[in-house]
């Protein structure tokens, strides 16, 4: 059983930080041990800093979280962890982040400073404004990919950066679609007052289409430069993943917690595994 203190760090959401390892695949570093070491250090640093952000966010939103059917179970909202203990945990996690960053290029530290400062700004201001809130969240996903690039001192195709950005928009708008349906919670969130299901329905579909198209262009780019035309076929796995997610949002009403959805949907797990195995087989 996970203790309330560990839950405060939101371990389920650490799955997002796997994006830090994306450059290992897309920059052709998958078979290099030194690259894996740097990538894992970068991921651990991002996990630590993002956990600090989650604590700050929970301290700020404790009263609003108590109105949400799921967020009310968070340690601070439920009262299982005191604000003082949360503050101490944030300090310890910050120290861990500094340790990991000491072994990485300076660019990684600069990026995480920008991430931390901008997230504080998000918690205090941006999260109250519709559209700005989601665009900021999407930029944080891109920062994770860039963190891996800086750690490995590589560049990746701009198409995979764009695909990451649009996929993040897709997931974030899907989450907003779920949240506007919770009346008591939506009433406490200024940004949700400027969303409705009709608008979000269109935003979800536009961003999902953009994510699929940019990924398809990325695979076509790889095929052109490497001659591995078969890589284009992996677009089918991405399409299935997006469509399965839409099914979860619109049919099952499960768009509120993307990380939980991914961890519990066997079809998504099988699809992701097949995409990963096929991509590695074709590229390496």
C-alpha positions in Angstrom: 0.0 0.0 0.0 1.3 3.4 -0.9 1.7 5.8 2.0 0.1 9.2 2.0 3.5 10.9 1.9 4.4 9.0 -1.3 1.0 9.7 -2.7 1.7 13.4 -2.3 4.5 13.0 -4.9 1.8 11.5 -7.3 3.8 8.5 -8.5 1.1 7.6 -11.1 2.0 10.8 -13.0 5.7 9.9 -13.1 4.8 7.9 -16.3 4.7 11.3 -18.1 8.5 11.6 -17.5 9.2 8.6 -19.8 9.1 11.3 -22.5 12.5 12.3 -21.2 13.8 9.0 -22.6 12.2 9.6 -26.1 15.4 11.0 -27.6 17.1 7.6 -26.9 14.8 6.2 -29.6 14.4 9.1 -31.9 18.0 10.1 -32.0 19.3 6.6 -32.4 20.9 6.2 -28.9 18.9 3.2 -27.8 21.9 0.8 -27.7 24.4 3.1 -25.9 24.8 2.5 -22.2 26.2 5.9 -21.5 23.2 7.5 -23.1 20.9 5.4 -21.0 22.7 6.6 -17.9 22.3 10.2 -18.8 18.7 9.7 -19.8 17.8 8.0 -16.6 19.5 10.8 -14.5 17.5 13.4 -16.5 14.3 11.5 -15.9 14.9 11.2 -12.2 15.7 15.0 -12.0 12.4 15.8 -13.8 10.5 13.4 -11.5 11.9 15.2 -8.5 11.1 18.7 -9.8 7.7 17.8 -11.0 6.9 16.2 -7.6 7.8 19.5 -6.0 5.4 21.2 -8.4 2.6 18.8 -7.4 3.1 19.6 -3.7 3.0 23.3 -4.4 -0.1 22.8 -6.5 -1.8 20.7 -3.8 -1.0 23.2 -1.1 -2.6 26.0 -3.2 -5.7 24.0 -4.3 -6.5 22.1 -1.2 -10.0 23.6 -0.8 -10.9 23.2 -4.5 -9.7 19.6 -4.5 -12.1 18.7 -1.7 -15.0 19.4 -4.2 -13.6 16.9 -6.8 -14.7 13.2 -6.5 -11.2 11.9 -7.1 -8.9 14.8 -6.1 -10.5 15.0 -2.6 -8.6 11.8 -1.9 -5.2 13.5 -2.3 -3.3 13.5 1.0 -3.5 17.2 1.7 -7.2 17.5 0.7 -8.0 14.3 2.8 -6.0 15.6 5.8 -3.7 12.6 5.9 -0.6 14.8 5.4 -0.1 18.2 7.1 1.1 21.3 5.2 4.2 21.3 7.3 5.1 17.7 6.3 4.4 18.6 2.7 6.8 21.5 2.9 9.5 19.3 4.4 9.0 16.7 1.7 9.2 19.4 -1.0 12.6 20.5 0.5 13.9 16.9 0.5 12.7 16.3 -3.1 14.4 19.6 -4.2 17.7 18.4 -2.7 17.4 15.1 -4.7 16.8 17.1 -7.9 19.9 19.2 -7.3 21.9 16.0 -6.8 20.8 14.6 -10.1 21.3 17.9 -11.9 24.9 18.1 -10.7 25.7 15.2 -13.0 23.9 16.6 -16.0 24.8 19.4 -18.5 24.0 23.0 -17.4 21.2 23.2 -20.0 19.2 20.6 -18.1 19.4 22.7 -14.9 18.3 25.8 -16.8 15.4 24.0 -18.4 14.2 22.7 -15.0 14.5 26.2 -13.5 12.3 27.5 -16.3 9.9 24.5 -15.7 9.7 25.2 -11.9 9.2 29.0 -12.2 6.7 28.7 -15.0 4.7 26.1 -13.0 4.6 28.4 -10.0 3.2 31.1 -12.4 0.7 28.5 -13.7 -0.5 27.7 -10.2 -0.9 31.3 -9.2 -2.2 32.8 -12.5 -2.4 30.8 -15.7 -4.5 27.9 -14.5 -7.4 30.3 -14.1 -7.5 31.2 -17.8 -9.1 28.9 -20.4 -6.9 27.8 -23.3 -3.8 29.3 -21.6 -4.0 26.6 -19.0 -4.0 23.7 -21.6 -1.4 25.3 -23.8 0.9 25.6 -20.8 0.4 21.9 -19.8 1.2 20.9 -23.4 4.4 23.0 -23.3 5.5 21.0 -20.2 5.3 17.8 -22.1 7.6 19.3 -24.8 10.0 20.3 -22.0 10.3 16.7 -21.0 11.4 15.7 -24.5 13.8 18.7 -24.6 15.2 17.6 -21.3 16.2 14.3 -22.8 17.8 16.1 -25.8 19.9 18.3 -23.6 21.0 15.4 -21.4 22.2 13.5 -24.5 23.4 16.5 -26.4 21.3 15.5 -29.4 18.6 17.0 -31.6 15.4 15.3 -32.8 13.1 15.9 -35.6 10.8 19.0 -35.1 7.9 16.8 -36.2 8.2 14.6 -33.1 8.3 17.8 -31.0 5.1 18.9 -32.7 3.5 15.5 -32.3 4.2 15.6 -28.6 2.7 19.1 -28.3 -0.5 18.2 -30.1 -0.8 14.9 -28.2 -0.5 16.8 -24.9 -3.2 19.2 -26.1 -5.4 16.2 -27.0 -5.0 14.7 -23.5 -5.4 18.0 -21.7 -8.6 19.0 -23.6 -10.0 15.5 -23.0 -9.4 16.0 -19.2 -11.2 19.4 -19.3 -14.1 17.7 -21.1 -14.4 15.4 -18.2 -14.0 18.2 -15.6 -16.8 20.5 -17.0 -19.2 17.6 -16.3 -18.6 17.8 -12.6 -20.7 20.8 -11.6 -19.5 21.4 -8.0 -15.9 21.2 -9.1 -16.4 23.2 -12.3 -18.0 26.0 -10.3 -14.8 26.4 -8.2 -12.5 26.7 -11.3 -12.6 30.0 -13.1 -11.0 28.5 -16.2 -13.8 25.9 -16.6 -16.4 28.6 -16.7 -15.1 29.4 -20.2 -15.3 25.9 -21.5 -18.3 23.8 -22.4 -18.7 20.3 -24.0 -19.4 21.7 -27.5 -16.1 23.7 -27.6 -14.0 21.0 -25.9 -15.4 18.4 -28.3 -14.0 20.3 -31.2 -10.7 21.1 -29.5 -10.2 17.4 -28.6 -10.8 16.3 -32.2 -8.7 19.0 -33.8 -5.7 18.4 -31.5 -6.1 14.6 -31.9 -6.0 14.9 -35.7 -3.0 17.2 -35.5 -1.1 14.7 -33.3 -1.8 11.9 -35.7 -0.9 13.9 -38.9 2.4 15.2 -37.4 3.4 11.7 -36.3 2.6 10.4 -39.8 4.7 13.1 -41.4 7.5 12.2 -38.9 7.5 8.5 -40.0 7.4 9.6 -43.7 10.5 11.8 -42.9 12.3 8.8 -41.4 11.3 6.6 -44.4 12.7 9.2 -46.8 16.1 9.5 -45.0 16.6 5.9 -44.1 14.8 3.9 -46.7 12.8 2.0 -44.0 9.4 2.6 -45.5 7.9 0.1 -43.1 8.2 2.7 -40.2 5.1 4.4 -41.7 3.0 1.4 -40.7 3.5 2.3 -37.0 1.1 5.2 -37.6 -1.7 2.5 -37.2 -0.7 2.0 -33.6 -0.8 5.7 -32.9 -4.2 6.0 -34.6 -5.6 3.1 -32.6 -4.3 4.6 -29.3 -6.0 7.9 -30.1 -9.2 6.3 -31.1 -9.2 4.1 -28.0 -8.7 7.2 -25.8 -11.6 8.9 -27.5 -13.7 5.9 -26.7 -12.7 6.1 -23.1 -13.5 9.9 -23.0 -16.9 9.9 -24.8 -18.3 6.4 -24.1 -16.8 5.5 -20.7 -16.4 8.9 -19.2 -12.9 8.2 -18.1 -10.9 11.2 -19.3 -10.3 12.7 -15.9 -7.1 10.8 -15.1 -5.0 10.0 -18.2 -2.3 8.2 -16.2 -4.8 5.9 -14.5 -6.5 5.2 -17.8 -3.1 4.1 -19.4 -2.3 2.0 -16.4 -5.6 0.1 -16.4 -6.5 -0.2 -20.0 -5.1 -3.5 -21.3 -5.8 -2.7 -24.9 -3.8 0.6 -24.6 -0.9 -1.3 -22.9 -0.9 -4.0 -25.6 -1.0 -1.3 -28.4 1.8 0.7 -26.8 3.9 -2.4 -26.4 3.4 -3.4 -30.0 4.2 0.2 -31.2 7.4 0.2 -29.1 8.5 -3.3 -30.2 7.8 -2.6 -33.9 9.5 0.8 -33.8 12.7 -0.6 -32.2 12.8 -3.6 -34.6 12.5 -1.3 -37.6 14.9 1.4 -36.4 17.6 -0.7 -34.8 
